[in-house]
Amino acid sequence: MIRDQVREFVRLGCPLPSEQDNSEEGDEAFDEMERALHAIEKPVTDEEALLLVTCFGDDDCFGLA
């Protein structure tokens, strides 16, 4: 089962933006993704973890990754 909080984060942040995106629009989107990620309570299920891992890219996404 995948919780709504996980689905919301994936909807907003998959894939997470690159650290090279320093636009104001990127800042607003990042803040929303950060709130959504922190709304996910631990522990996550295996199914949720597999879905979440698809959102993370090659860099640290300003520490969010």
C-alpha positions as CSV (number, residue, x, y, z in Angstrom):
1,M,0.0,0.0,0.0
2,I,1.3,3.4,-0.9
3,R,0.2,6.3,1.3
4,D,-1.1,9.6,0.0
5,Q,1.9,11.5,1.4
6,V,4.3,9.3,-0.7
7,R,2.1,9.8,-3.8
8,E,2.1,13.5,-3.3
9,F,5.9,13.7,-3.0
10,V,6.4,11.6,-6.1
11,R,3.9,13.8,-8.0
12,L,5.8,17.0,-7.0
13,G,9.4,15.8,-7.0
14,C,10.0,13.0,-9.5
15,P,12.6,13.6,-10.5
16,L,14.0,16.0,-8.0
17,P,15.5,19.2,-9.7
18,S,19.2,19.4,-10.3
19,E,21.3,21.6,-8.1
20,Q,22.1,23.6,-11.2
21,D,18.5,25.0,-11.2
22,N,18.8,28.2,-9.1
23,S,15.7,29.9,-10.5
24,E,13.0,31.5,-8.3
25,E,10.5,29.1,-9.7
26,G,12.8,26.3,-8.7
27,D,13.0,27.6,-5.2
28,E,9.3,27.6,-4.8
29,A,9.0,24.1,-6.1
30,F,11.8,23.0,-3.9
31,D,10.1,24.3,-0.8
32,E,6.9,22.4,-1.7
33,M,8.8,19.2,-2.3
34,E,10.7,19.6,1.0
35,R,7.4,19.9,2.9
36,A,6.0,16.9,1.1
37,L,9.0,14.8,1.8
38,H,9.0,15.7,5.5
39,A,5.3,14.8,5.7
40,I,6.1,11.1,5.0
41,E,6.2,9.3,8.3
42,K,8.7,6.5,8.9
43,P,8.9,3.7,8.3
44,V,8.1,3.5,4.6
45,T,7.1,0.2,3.1
46,D,9.2,-1.6,0.5
47,E,6.7,-0.6,-2.2
48,E,6.9,3.1,-1.1
49,A,10.8,2.9,-0.9
50,L,10.9,1.6,-4.5
51,L,8.7,4.4,-5.7
52,L,10.6,7.1,-3.7
53,V,14.0,6.0,-4.9
54,T,13.0,6.8,-8.5
55,C,12.8,10.5,-7.6
56,F,16.4,10.9,-6.7
57,G,18.9,11.9,-9.4
58,D,22.6,12.3,-9.7
59,D,23.2,15.1,-7.3
60,D,22.2,16.0,-3.8
61,C,19.4,18.4,-4.7
62,F,20.5,21.1,-2.3
63,G,20.6,18.6,0.5
64,L,17.1,17.2,0.0
65,A,18.4,13.9,-1.3
